[in-house]
């Protein structure tokens, strides 16, 4: 489910992955990037969110 959020709203998925400060920081870069580039930078934020989700899942698996 979080990967779907990563496609639609990358900062929200980063918050759900357990990194709220980074999610807020990404939000402040994501909004102007969408406005000024017309959405061309959106895939970069999707990849960032997927990496953070994957990293959180691996950290959770290592703790268990």
Secondary structure in CASP SS format (residue, H / E / C, confidence):
PFRMAT SS
TARGET T0000
AUTHOR 0000-0000-0000
METHOD secondary structure of the structure
MODEL  1
X C 1.00
X H 1.00
X H 1.00
X H 1.00
X H 1.00
X H 1.00
X H 1.00
X H 1.00
X C 1.00
X H 1.00
X H 1.00
X H 1.00
X H 1.00
X H 1.00
X H 1.00
X H 1.00
X C 1.00
X C 1.00
X C 1.00
X H 1.00
X H 1.00
X H 1.00
X H 1.00
X H 1.00
X H 1.00
X H 1.00
X H 1.00
X H 1.00
X H 1.00
X H 1.00
X H 1.00
X H 1.00
X H 1.00
X H 1.00
X H 1.00
X H 1.00
X H 1.00
X C 1.00
X C 1.00
X C 1.00
X C 1.00
X H 1.00
X H 1.00
X H 1.00
X H 1.00
X H 1.00
X H 1.00
X H 1.00
X H 1.00
X H 1.00
X H 1.00
X H 1.00
X H 1.00
X H 1.00
X H 1.00
X H 1.00
X H 1.00
X H 1.00
X H 1.00
X H 1.00
X H 1.00
X H 1.00
X H 1.00
X C 1.00
END
